[in-house]
Amino acid sequence: MKKALGCTVILAMCCLAAPLQAPASKPVLKTLTGCVINGTLFSVQQSKSDTPGQAKTVVYPIRMKKVNLAPYEGKKIQVKGYLHPGDRFTPDAKTLKVLGPCDRESQEAINRDKR
């Protein structure tokens, strides 16, 4: 009887101690806009700062393996695709639009970031 109870307690402890796998989220359809610098798309976002009334500029490099960005160097582009867990982006090259030249503020933010 004590042996059965001991086995039950050990089994219960093992089940509770085992790490649970969190289910991954599904890819999300996303439209990204940014500047192409050195063959990489950079999304420049304004986020809240610790200082009230000031925004912080955040630069996100978006690596797109299956899209040749060389023809869009120095341009601001927009592309739709799927954002996967781990911030992987799978673009749909057919949706790529050139919005014009990259603006000066974005270029300066990208150059400051130096990723």
C-alpha positions in Angstrom: 0.0 0.0 0.0 2.8 2.4 0.9 4.7 1.4 -2.2 1.6 2.2 -4.4 1.1 5.5 -2.7 4.8 6.4 -3.2 4.6 5.5 -6.9 1.5 7.6 -7.3 3.2 10.6 -5.6 6.3 10.3 -7.7 4.3 9.9 -10.9 2.2 13.0 -10.0 5.4 15.0 -9.3 6.9 14.0 -12.6 3.8 15.1 -14.5 3.7 18.4 -12.7 7.4 19.1 -13.1 7.5 18.3 -16.8 7.7 21.4 -18.9 4.6 22.2 -20.8 4.9 23.1 -24.4 3.2 26.4 -25.3 1.5 26.2 -28.7 3.0 28.4 -31.3 0.9 31.2 -32.7 -0.1 31.0 -36.4 1.5 33.3 -39.0 -0.2 36.7 -39.2 -0.8 38.6 -42.5 1.2 41.9 -42.2 2.0 44.8 -44.4 5.5 46.2 -43.8 6.8 49.6 -45.0 10.4 50.6 -44.9 13.6 51.7 -46.7 16.0 49.4 -48.6 19.6 50.1 -47.5 22.5 47.7 -48.4 20.0 45.1 -49.7 18.0 44.9 -46.5 14.5 46.3 -45.8 14.5 48.4 -42.6 11.2 49.2 -41.0 11.5 52.5 -39.0 8.9 52.8 -36.2 8.1 55.5 -33.6 7.4 54.1 -30.2 6.7 55.6 -26.8 9.6 56.9 -24.9 10.3 57.0 -21.1 10.2 60.8 -21.4 6.7 62.1 -21.7 6.0 63.8 -25.0 8.9 62.3 -26.9 8.9 59.4 -29.3 11.7 56.9 -29.6 12.8 55.7 -33.1 13.2 52.0 -33.4 14.8 50.4 -36.5 13.9 46.8 -37.4 15.9 45.0 -40.1 13.6 42.7 -42.2 15.5 40.0 -44.0 13.7 38.7 -47.0 15.6 35.8 -48.5 13.5 35.1 -51.6 13.1 38.7 -52.8 16.0 40.6 -54.6 15.9 44.0 -53.1 18.9 45.4 -55.1 16.7 47.2 -57.7 15.0 49.1 -54.8 18.2 50.4 -53.1 17.5 53.8 -51.5 13.7 53.5 -52.0 10.8 53.3 -49.6 8.8 50.2 -50.3 5.7 48.4 -49.0 5.2 44.6 -49.1 2.6 42.2 -47.7 3.4 38.8 -46.3 3.2 36.6 -43.3 4.9 37.3 -40.0 5.8 34.0 -38.3 6.7 33.3 -34.6 10.3 34.4 -34.0 9.7 37.5 -36.2 10.4 35.7 -39.5 8.7 37.4 -42.4 7.7 35.6 -45.6 6.9 38.3 -48.2 4.6 38.0 -51.2 6.8 39.6 -53.9 3.8 40.3 -56.1 2.5 42.8 -53.5 5.7 44.9 -53.5 5.1 48.6 -54.2 7.7 51.4 -54.5 6.5 54.5 -52.5 9.3 56.7 -53.6 12.8 57.6 -52.3 13.6 56.8 -48.7 13.0 59.9 -46.5 16.0 61.6 -44.8 14.8 60.9 -41.2 14.5 57.1 -41.8 17.9 57.0 -43.5 19.5 58.8 -40.5 17.8 56.4 -38.0 19.1 53.4 -40.0 22.6 54.8 -40.2 22.6 55.4 -36.4 21.4 51.9 -35.7 24.2 50.2 -37.7 22.8 46.6 -37.5 
